[in-house]
């Protein structure tokens, strides 16, 4: 059984890693608050004491608006912390898996599913910091794996933390009678988080590099919202917007490594079955 140091263990992803993979990995949660307050030496001591086979780094500041307003905090959390972990992992000869983001593709004008090796110039602070962390992290530790993760969602349950996501936004809009705007010119994958967590087992065996990670989606976001509403049997008012964006990723590289996801439209069905809301 692999010994895995887990950062962000109390967060949206980390809490689900602990709940779903506790019997398949020997998980060592990083002390609460250390990722937010610790310096490079403290991080190195933590990794040295844990002596893990792998480090799964899910801790981040992922609110794009907050990162835009607080770039120094974002840089420490999303770049410096990742680099400190990369150095510590190299010293321990441990595998490092880092949650990056589809926001590295923000600002891309190319249509169609996007591959990992295309030139990038992210249009927001969060995407810029995640891309810098990937590039510099791989310079320090070429064996590291960076996962460009899509927008994740889950339903409340299992006593686990939830955060704003597509499903909750749509349900809230239906209950409160608030219109939601989605653009037919906006494309991105949306992924059921519990499937993303399940797939971390094959991820631990991937060779180093950057991987697009999550559900592919050939639907625009307006149609995606309609499909989710139909699956959830809700009918909020959906207003067509005009935002032009493409974050839709090509996940063929991860599939070749044994990482397989449902499509976005299939994933919501899996989610509802897991929660007993669909036969």
KASUL-V321527 format. One record per pair of residues at least 4 apart in sequence whose C-alpha atoms are under 6 Angstrom apart, sorted by the first residue. I is the first residue (numbers start at 0). J is the second residue. D is the distance in Angstrom with one decimal. If there is no record, write none. Layout:
I	J	D
I	J	D
//
This chain:
0	24	5.6
1	24	5.4
1	25	5.9
2	25	4.6
2	51	5.1
2	52	5.2
3	25	6.0
3	26	5.0
3	27	6.0
3	51	5.4
3	52	6.0
3	53	4.8
3	54	5.4
4	27	4.7
4	28	6.0
4	51	6.0
4	54	4.7
5	27	5.8
5	28	4.8
5	29	5.9
5	55	5.0
6	29	5.3
6	56	5.0
6	57	5.6
6	58	5.4
7	13	5.3
7	57	5.3
7	58	4.1
8	13	4.1
8	14	5.3
8	28	5.6
9	13	5.8
9	14	5.0
10	14	5.5
11	160	5.7
11	161	6.0
15	19	5.8
16	20	5.5
16	196	6.0
17	21	5.4
20	24	5.9
33	37	5.0
37	41	5.7
39	83	5.6
43	87	5.2
46	50	5.9
52	93	4.9
53	93	4.9
53	94	4.2
53	95	5.7
54	95	4.8
55	96	4.9
56	97	4.8
57	98	5.5
59	76	5.7
59	77	5.7
63	125	5.6
65	69	5.9
66	70	5.3
66	73	5.2
66	125	5.8
67	124	5.4
73	77	5.6
74	78	5.2
75	79	4.8
76	80	5.5
78	128	5.9
78	132	4.8
82	136	5.6
84	88	5.9
88	92	5.7
88	93	4.8
95	143	4.8
96	143	6.0
96	144	4.7
96	145	5.9
97	145	4.8
98	146	5.1
99	129	5.8
99	145	5.9
99	146	5.1
99	147	4.6
100	147	4.2
100	148	4.6
101	147	5.1
101	148	5.5
101	149	5.4
102	126	4.7
103	121	5.2
103	126	4.3
103	130	5.9
104	121	5.9
104	246	5.6
105	121	5.0
105	122	5.2
106	121	5.6
106	122	4.9
112	247	5.1
112	248	4.6
112	249	4.7
113	248	4.5
113	249	5.2
114	249	5.3
121	126	5.3
121	127	5.3
131	135	6.0
132	136	5.5
136	140	6.0
137	141	4.5
141	207	5.8
142	207	3.9
143	207	4.7
144	207	4.9
144	208	5.1
144	209	5.9
145	209	4.7
146	210	5.0
146	211	5.9
146	212	5.6
147	210	6.0
147	211	4.7
147	212	5.4
148	212	4.9
148	213	6.0
149	188	5.6
149	189	5.8
149	213	5.7
150	189	4.9
151	189	5.9
151	190	4.8
151	191	5.8
151	192	5.3
152	164	5.2
152	191	5.3
152	192	5.6
164	168	5.9
167	171	5.9
171	175	6.0
172	176	5.5
172	177	4.8
172	235	5.8
173	235	4.2
178	236	4.7
178	237	5.8
179	237	5.0
179	238	5.9
180	237	5.8
180	238	4.5
180	239	5.7
180	240	5.7
181	220	5.8
181	221	4.7
181	239	5.4
181	240	5.3
182	220	5.9
182	221	5.4
182	239	5.3
182	240	4.2
182	241	5.3
182	242	5.5
183	219	5.2
183	221	5.2
184	243	4.8
185	219	5.6
185	220	5.6
185	243	5.3
185	244	4.7
185	245	5.9
186	219	4.8
186	220	5.8
186	245	4.8
186	246	5.8
186	247	5.5
187	246	4.6
187	247	4.0
188	214	5.5
188	215	5.2
188	216	4.9
188	247	5.5
189	263	5.5
190	213	5.7
190	214	5.2
190	263	6.0
191	266	5.8
210	253	5.9
211	250	5.2
214	260	5.4
214	261	5.8
214	262	4.8
214	263	5.2
215	262	5.2
216	262	5.9
216	263	5.4
218	223	5.9
228	232	5.8
228	233	5.2
253	258	5.3
254	258	4.7
254	259	5.4
261	265	5.5
261	266	5.4
262	266	6.0
271	276	4.9
271	277	5.5
272	276	5.7
272	277	4.9
//
